[in-house]
């Protein structure tokens, strides 16, 4: 399972997503996503243990 971190133009974390569809949805909602990075396995484990990556996204 892959997780992605989305950043704005200043390098600030905007959201953490599980699929490219979630990223595209956030872009359509107007979120200023400038960069998307796949999370390392050790970072992704935190998301899977704490719940859905969408838990970090206040817009869902």
C-alpha positions as a printed NumPy array, in Angstrom:
array([[  0.   ,   0.   ,   0.   ],
       [  1.412,   3.385,  -1.003],
       [  0.793,   6.683,   0.734],
       [  1.57 ,  10.145,  -0.61 ],
       [  2.331,  13.471,   1.021],
       [  1.132,  16.612,  -0.776],
       [  2.985,  19.911,  -0.382],
       [  2.172,  23.522,  -1.257],
       [  4.537,  26.006,  -2.943],
       [  6.354,  26.759,   0.322],
       [  6.985,  23.077,   1.085],
       [  4.305,  22.894,   3.772],
       [  2.354,  19.623,   4.112],
       [ -1.19 ,  20.027,   2.821],
       [ -2.469,  16.462,   2.98 ],
       [ -1.606,  12.797,   3.106],
       [ -3.369,  10.62 ,   0.565],
       [ -3.576,   6.943,  -0.258],
       [ -4.482,   7.143,  -3.951],
       [ -3.854,   9.408,  -6.921],
       [ -7.64 ,   9.84 ,  -7.15 ],
       [ -7.635,  11.484,  -3.7  ],
       [ -4.856,  13.824,  -4.848],
       [ -6.803,  14.763,  -7.98 ],
       [ -9.929,  15.328,  -5.888],
       [ -8.055,  17.745,  -3.623],
       [ -6.724,  19.609,  -6.673],
       [-10.267,  19.937,  -8.061],
       [-11.344,  21.342,  -4.69 ],
       [ -8.744,  24.082,  -5.137],
       [ -5.994,  22.872,  -2.814],
       [ -2.668,  24.402,  -3.972],
       [ -0.781,  21.126,  -4.386],
       [  2.608,  21.822,  -5.99 ],
       [  4.462,  18.592,  -5.169],
       [  3.515,  15.029,  -4.308],
       [  5.997,  12.605,  -2.758],
       [  5.512,   8.929,  -2.084],
       [  6.022,   8.251,   1.608],
       [  8.775,   5.91 ,   2.755],
       [  7.619,   2.594,   4.177],
       [  8.419,   3.665,   7.736],
       [  6.356,   6.854,   7.298],
       [  3.448,   4.978,   5.719],
       [  3.282,   2.575,   8.675],
       [  2.296,   5.511,  10.887],
       [ -0.648,   6.305,   8.599],
       [ -1.841,   2.716,   8.56 ],
       [ -1.597,   2.471,  12.354],
       [ -3.345,   5.765,  13.087],
       [ -6.145,   5.422,  10.57 ],
       [ -6.866,   6.518,   7.051],
       [ -4.625,   9.135,   5.433],
       [ -7.801,  11.111,   4.8  ],
       [ -7.989,  11.625,   8.58 ],
       [ -5.327,  14.277,   7.982],
       [ -7.425,  16.027,   5.342],
       [ -9.925,  18.414,   6.847],
       [-11.781,  18.705,   3.502],
       [-13.011,  15.09 ,   3.409]])
